[in-house]
Amino acid sequence: MGATEGQKKSWYTVAMATINKISVRDEVDRLKQQFSDLKETSQISPEIRVLLESLLVIVEVLLSVFMEKTTRKNNKNSSLPSSQTEKDETATPSTSSKGKGKKVSGEVGNTRTIETVTTAKAETCDVCGVSLDNVPCHGHERRTKIDIVFEQVVEHVDAEIKQCPNCAATVKGHFPPDMPGTLQYGNGLKAFAIHLIISQMVALNRVQSQIAAMIGRVVAESSLLKFVLRLHLALEPWEIRAIETLLQAPALHVDETSFRVDRKNYWIHVHSAGGTTLKLLHRKRGKDAIVGVNIIPRYGGVLIHDCWASYFSYDNCRHGLCGSHLLRELVFIIDSNHYRWARNMKKLLQQTSRQVAKRPEKCLTEQEYASLLKWYRTILTRGGKEMPVIPEKPKGKRGKMAKSDAHNLWERLRKHEAAVLLFAKDQHVPFTNNRAERDLRMAKVKQKVSGCFRRIRYAEAYCRISSYLQTMASQGINPLVAIQMALAGKITDIE
C-alpha cells in the first residue's frame, strides 16, 4: 500500500511539473475522441452516455475558465495599462532618434528674436602664409548658436493728480484697463505660469521657484490659482462653441477615466472629434453622467466607444466599437485557450483594417462588405461549435450563468456585428478609439503627479483648460499664444 501511495505521489508530481495549456487541451480532446469511438461501437449504455456527456461539458467549461485564470493579462492582451504590466526584458530597445509631435506654430507676442550674422574672414593661408586680402570669396560655411536671455519688463504708469482752478476739485489721470490695482502681472507671465501648472504639471511651489528665478519676485500660490481660475472663466464661451462643434461631427470619440477630487472618485468624460477635444468632470460614470453632460443625448452621428453598456442605451446615434480593445481581448483568448475562431477573427479584423486604411475612400464596396460580413458570421458559427456549451440555468436559480471571457467576447461580437464592422462601411469611422484614450492619458499623468485635487472647481478648471490647449495643439498653435489670447478675450481669432 505504501508503494502504491508513493507511485501516486510520484505520478502527481510529474504531471504537475509537465502540465501546460497544450497538453491539457490535447488530453481532453483525446478523451473526447475515445468517448466518441465508444459511442459509435455502442459499448456504452444510454445512462452512462448521458452522464459522461454532462461531465465532459463541465470539464470543458472548467478548462476554459482555468486557462483564462492562469494566463497573465498585460497591455497587449487586455486594457491593463503599461504602468501595471511587468517589464519585458526580452524587448529590443528603441534606437530611433527622430522626434515626434506636430510642429508648433505661432509667435509669442512678448518675445523677440535678435539674429545677427558675422563673418569670420580668411586673411592668410594656413599652409604657406600668403595674404588673402585681395582674393575673392567663393563660398561660406555657417555655424549657428541659439541662446536665451531672460528679460524682465517692468512698466510703470504714473497718473497725474491736479486741482481744478475753477472748482478746486482734485482730478487724477486714468489708468489703463489692465492695471486695476497697485501691482499686477502681465498676460505673458500668467500664460507661462498656467502652462507650467496645466500642461507641464509642475507643482505650485516649483512654479514659484521658477518664476522667482526669472523675475526676482515670489508670486503667491493664491495668485497662481487665480490665474488658472481667470482662464477657466475666460474659456466658458469657447467650451460652448466646442460642444456645438462636436454635435455637428460625423463621428464622435468618447471615453471616461476615474479622477480623484477631494478624496472622492469622480470621472472625466472626454468627447473628441476632428481637431476638438472636450473633457468634462462628473461625479458618476454611467447614464447619470451622460445625461448630466448632455452631449450624447443630442448627438446624431456615430458614437465610437469601447462597448460600455451605458452608451448602447442611446439609439439616437449609431455605434462603432474600438478595434484595439477587441484585438487585445482576442489575443488573450488565443493565449489562454488557443481557440481557432479567435485567431481567425483577429486575422480578419487586422486584414480588413489594413485594407480600409489603404483605400482613398476609407471604406469597402458593398460587395466586399457583404463578403466580409459572411466570413465574419462563419467564424462566429465555427467558434460556437469549438467552445464548450454553457449548461442551462437550473429552474428557480436567480441571476446570470457564469461564463468565461471567451464566451462573453463571442456573444458580444455576435450581438454587435454592425458596430464592430462599421469602420469598413462608413468612411468617417476609424478602426480604433485611440483618439479618446490619448486625450485622457495626460489626465492620468496629472493625477499621478498631484495625487488629487482638493477642490472641485480646480479640477473643472483643469479639464476645461487642458481641453482648450489640446485642441489648440492639434491645430499647431503655440500654447503660450493660445493662453495669452484667451486671457485677452481674443479666442475667436485663433479658431
Secondary structure, 3 states (H helix, E strand, C coil): CHHHHHHHHHHHHHHHHHCCHHHHHHHHHHHHHHHHHHHHCCCCCHHHHHHHHHHHHHHHHHHHHHHHHCCCCCCCCCCCCHHHCCCCCCCCCCCCCCCCCCCCECCCCCCCCCCCCCCCCCCECCCCCCECCCCCCCCCCCCCCCCCCCCCCCCCCCCCEEECCCCCCEEECCCCCCCCCCCCCCHHHHHHHHHHHHHCCCCHHHHHHHHHHHHCCCCCHHHHHHHHHHHHHHCHHHHHHHHHHHHCCCEEEEEEEEEEECCEEEEEEEEEECCEEEEEEECCCCHHHHHHHCCHHHCCCEEEECCCHHHHCCCCCEEEECHHHHHHHHHHHHHHHCCHHHHHHHHHHHHHHHHHHHCCCCCCCHHHHHHHHHHHHHHHHHHHHHCCCCCCCCCCCCCCCCCCHHHHHHHHHHHCHHHHCHHHCCCCCCCCCHHHHHHHHHHHHHHHHHCCECCHHHHHHHHHHHHHHHHHHHCCECHHHHHHHHHCCCHHHHC
